Amino acid sequence: MTSSDMVRKLCEKMGISLAELCRRIGQTPQNFNKKLKRGTVSFDEMVKVADALGVRYEQVFVLPDGEKIGMT
């Protein structure tokens, strides 16, 4: 699943439009849509999306034994 797919699915599940999400994270819908289409949404932007919607975003490596290595 791409970052674009993730953001769109999150908006759908949270009952919020992409335009409203953009307003909450301080970006124009045009700019953020371009980033979604290009797949250039940064980790920090994904965290802002999560914060704006009251959810947690994790980006981790998961080792075969289940150990997770990620940014916090």
C-alpha atoms as one frame of an Amber mdcrd trajectory, in Angstrom:
protein
   0.000   0.000   0.000   1.408   3.380  -0.969   1.469   6.424   1.293  -1.249
   7.908  -0.909  -3.443   4.851  -0.401  -2.815   4.971   3.342  -3.747   8.651
   3.659  -6.882   8.273   1.549  -8.021   5.188   3.469  -7.347   6.940   6.781
  -9.421   9.941   5.704 -12.249   7.641   4.660 -12.204   5.735   7.955 -12.012
   8.945   9.994 -14.825  10.594   8.010 -12.746  13.556   6.883 -12.110  14.984
   3.437  -8.612  15.270   2.064  -9.121  19.043   1.823  -9.950  19.217   5.547
  -6.899  17.122   6.377  -4.736  19.517   4.357  -6.157  22.466   6.261  -5.336
  20.757   9.558  -1.726  20.053   8.581  -1.171  23.508   7.108  -0.790  22.535
   3.444  -2.802  23.409   0.388  -4.778  20.551  -1.138  -2.991  21.160  -4.451
   0.471  20.806  -2.907  -0.380  17.783  -0.781  -2.157  16.033  -3.669   0.974
  16.459  -5.799   3.044  14.863  -3.039   0.568  11.988  -2.763   0.627  11.396
  -6.521   4.447  11.476  -6.657   4.834   9.396  -3.512   6.993  12.058  -1.881
   5.157  12.483   1.428   7.851  12.565   4.113   7.885  10.682   7.387   7.401
  13.985   9.238   4.355  14.787   7.104   2.873  11.366   7.823   3.362  12.031
  11.533   1.585  15.400  11.123  -1.307  13.615   9.414  -1.503  11.159  12.296
  -1.366  13.934  14.896  -4.072  15.910  13.092  -6.381  12.893  13.199  -5.495
  11.621  16.647  -3.912   8.367  15.501  -0.408   6.902  15.730   1.884   6.442
  12.731   4.715   3.936  12.864   7.455   3.346  10.341   9.575   0.405  11.414
  11.781  -2.442  10.322  10.553  -5.751  11.701  13.203  -8.420  12.178  12.414
 -12.123  11.703  12.200 -12.562  15.487   9.580  -9.793  15.716  11.914  -7.102
  17.054  11.086  -3.671  15.657  13.600  -0.983  14.749  12.086   2.367  13.920
  11.960   6.068  14.416  10.071   7.415  17.383
